[in-house]
Amino acid sequence: MLKKDGVTIYHIAKEANVSPATVSRVLTGSANVREPAKSRVLKLIDKYNFKPNVMAQSLYLKQSKMLGIILPDIDHPFYSMLAKELERQALEKGYTCLLCNSMQNFAIEQSYLDNLISRQVDGIVFLGGRINQTNPTDELRDGMINALKHVPIVLVNGKMDGADAHIIRTDEANGMRRLLDLLGHHGHRKIGLIGGEIGVSSTDEKIEVFKQVMKQKGWTYKDEWIVNSGYSIQGGEQDALSLLHLDEKPTAVMCINDFVAIGAIKMFQKFGLKIPNDMSVTGFDDTYLAEHFPPGVTSVNHNYQLLAKKTIETLIGLIAQEEQERETVIPTFVTVRNSCEERQS
């Protein structure tokens, strides 16, 4: 009888009277293996407590069963929440993930792209960074175009002109419209928008939709009510302070993300304003912070589970050289909490 630690894929194949390729397909969960061959292989795998040599199997299948995930800032809850869901979805499909945090540095981002390709990952999920630049440099664009020659890449909530990549994005524009409808329902007509960075596509789109809808509804906004000091809590505090110094202030403030909303709420409260009685505030991304920061922040949810599921399914489909939709839009929804209240006339 064979010792358990001496069993190989070839031993399993010989004893089950199947080819080594059939054993590999059983191990990877392929639906192409029919009964009773599949049962014979599974019984022998269980009998010998067989653990395949991952390196040998990847050479045989010409797949590493590994995916790369490149993101700009793991400290940001949007990216950490999405990365967790992406990893969960990948594991269910038999893939492990290499998580690469570029720390908002384009050189590090490019280094990770090159490194993942050299490690022969089967595919890459790309978040933030260069794909959120409204006008990326030729160098950034060429780096992405070159990477796509070597490995399938799915871009999440971003794009890059000239790069033939598949895109999965959430409907952030509709999320903005829903927030404005909600504030309008509460009687707000004087609304500000704070946070973000001009030249970053997610900020630029939100500002464009905000202005468009406000004009359509005939509501009031002033240029000085749109201020952009970044994506941090400190940026939210700074932008809120800018509004507080104005003679005429909005009655509600939409924030580019939940960090900015938290900073804004802190600053408004520091100056004696009650949230939501004196000022209504909304966030964006619906992270765990929005739920737990008092009084609870109304925020747009990216539908994280569906977003991750569709991203991984699309990437694995590309790895299998199957036709996939070029661009998929995931619906967003608003989670209503206590940071918004009806405006008293």
Buried (B, 14 or more C-beta within 10 A) or exposed (E): EEEEEEBBBEBBBBBBEBEBBBBBBBBBEEEEBEEEBBEBBBEBBEBBEBEBEEEEBBEBBEBBBBBBBBBBBBEBBBBBBBBEBBBBBBEEBEBEBBBBBBEEEBEBBBEBBBBBBEEEBBBBBBBBBBBBBEEBEEEBBBBBBBBBEBBBBBBBBBBBEEBEBBBBBBBBBBBBBBBBEBBBEBBBBBBBBBBBBEEBBBBBBBBEBBBBBBEEEEBBBEEBBBBBBBBBBBBBBBBBBBBBEEEEBBBBBBBBBBBBBBBBBBBBBEEEBEBBEBBBBBBBBBBEBBEEBEBBBBBBBBBBBBBBBBBBBBBBBBBEEEEBEEEBBBEBBBBEBEBBBEBEE
